[in-house]
């Protein structure tokens, strides 16, 4: 999945100190559990970097804030 030292599941620290996290669709849904998911999908493609063919992907999501019923709102 990633290069370097795995700091936690899906998160890697490279030799340069850069930390990269590789998200999965389920993580996005969990992170934004208060929102309605209209769309969540992963796009994948191949590309050559320094002569090596690598797989790249990105997670795309459309999330919508759901209006609360006025009787369910909390007072701040």
C-alpha beads as a LAMMPS data file, in Angstrom:
LAMMPS data file: protein, C-alpha beads

76 atoms
75 bonds

1 atom types
1 bond types

-500.0 500.0 xlo xhi
-500.0 500.0 ylo yhi
-500.0 500.0 zlo zhi

Masses

1 110.0

Atoms # bond

1 1 1 0.000 0.000 0.000
2 1 1 2.371 2.739 1.168
3 1 1 6.102 3.217 1.483
4 1 1 8.028 3.782 4.681
5 1 1 7.255 3.006 8.302
6 1 1 3.601 2.254 9.040
7 1 1 2.613 4.611 11.883
8 1 1 -0.932 3.238 12.115
9 1 1 -3.224 1.309 9.809
10 1 1 -3.123 2.968 6.386
11 1 1 -0.707 5.733 7.526
12 1 1 2.958 5.748 6.518
13 1 1 5.945 7.952 7.415
14 1 1 8.475 8.146 4.615
15 1 1 12.206 8.645 5.107
16 1 1 11.768 12.375 4.474
17 1 1 9.340 12.594 7.407
18 1 1 6.288 13.135 5.194
19 1 1 3.236 11.323 6.569
20 1 1 0.628 10.009 4.127
21 1 1 -2.691 8.365 4.972
22 1 1 -4.440 6.115 2.466
23 1 1 -8.200 6.359 3.006
24 1 1 -10.790 3.683 2.298
25 1 1 -14.420 4.410 1.439
26 1 1 -15.590 3.085 4.820
27 1 1 -13.301 5.517 6.662
28 1 1 -14.838 8.461 4.838
29 1 1 -18.343 7.296 5.759
30 1 1 -17.303 6.942 9.421
31 1 1 -15.541 10.338 9.531
32 1 1 -18.616 12.120 8.232
33 1 1 -21.277 10.009 9.956
34 1 1 -23.398 13.105 10.637
35 1 1 -23.823 13.739 6.924
36 1 1 -25.908 11.960 4.297
37 1 1 -23.760 10.252 1.664
38 1 1 -25.077 10.934 -1.836
39 1 1 -22.044 9.365 -3.535
40 1 1 -18.870 7.616 -2.479
41 1 1 -16.598 5.821 -4.926
42 1 1 -12.971 5.085 -5.652
43 1 1 -11.329 5.965 -8.971
44 1 1 -8.194 4.049 -9.922
45 1 1 -5.617 4.465 -12.679
46 1 1 -2.094 3.404 -13.580
47 1 1 0.800 5.782 -14.199
48 1 1 4.526 5.502 -14.761
49 1 1 6.862 7.227 -12.328
50 1 1 10.604 6.947 -12.968
51 1 1 9.939 3.998 -15.269
52 1 1 7.890 2.082 -12.691
53 1 1 4.186 1.509 -13.316
54 1 1 2.190 2.316 -10.186
55 1 1 -1.487 2.199 -9.298
56 1 1 -3.003 5.460 -8.078
57 1 1 -6.491 5.984 -6.718
58 1 1 -8.638 8.579 -5.018
59 1 1 -11.843 8.428 -3.031
60 1 1 -14.559 10.800 -4.197
61 1 1 -17.517 11.658 -2.022
62 1 1 -20.549 13.898 -2.123
63 1 1 -21.880 14.435 1.383
64 1 1 -24.878 16.544 2.313
65 1 1 -25.742 18.200 5.600
66 1 1 -29.179 17.010 6.663
67 1 1 -31.342 19.712 8.178
68 1 1 -32.578 18.778 11.632
69 1 1 -36.212 18.936 12.526
70 1 1 -36.615 22.107 14.677
71 1 1 -37.821 19.964 17.612
72 1 1 -34.545 17.942 17.471
73 1 1 -32.195 20.945 17.597
74 1 1 -30.197 21.507 20.766
75 1 1 -29.795 24.891 22.379
76 1 1 -26.218 26.226 22.619

Bonds

1 1 1 2
2 1 2 3
3 1 3 4
4 1 4 5
5 1 5 6
6 1 6 7
7 1 7 8
8 1 8 9
9 1 9 10
10 1 10 11
11 1 11 12
12 1 12 13
13 1 13 14
14 1 14 15
15 1 15 16
16 1 16 17
17 1 17 18
18 1 18 19
19 1 19 20
20 1 20 21
21 1 21 22
22 1 22 23
23 1 23 24
24 1 24 25
25 1 25 26
26 1 26 27
27 1 27 28
28 1 28 29
29 1 29 30
30 1 30 31
31 1 31 32
32 1 32 33
33 1 33 34
34 1 34 35
35 1 35 36
36 1 36 37
37 1 37 38
38 1 38 39
39 1 39 40
40 1 40 41
41 1 41 42
42 1 42 43
43 1 43 44
44 1 44 45
45 1 45 46
46 1 46 47
47 1 47 48
48 1 48 49
49 1 49 50
50 1 50 51
51 1 51 52
52 1 52 53
53 1 53 54
54 1 54 55
55 1 55 56
56 1 56 57
57 1 57 58
58 1 58 59
59 1 59 60
60 1 60 61
61 1 61 62
62 1 62 63
63 1 63 64
64 1 64 65
65 1 65 66
66 1 66 67
67 1 67 68
68 1 68 69
69 1 69 70
70 1 70 71
71 1 71 72
72 1 72 73
73 1 73 74
74 1 74 75
75 1 75 76
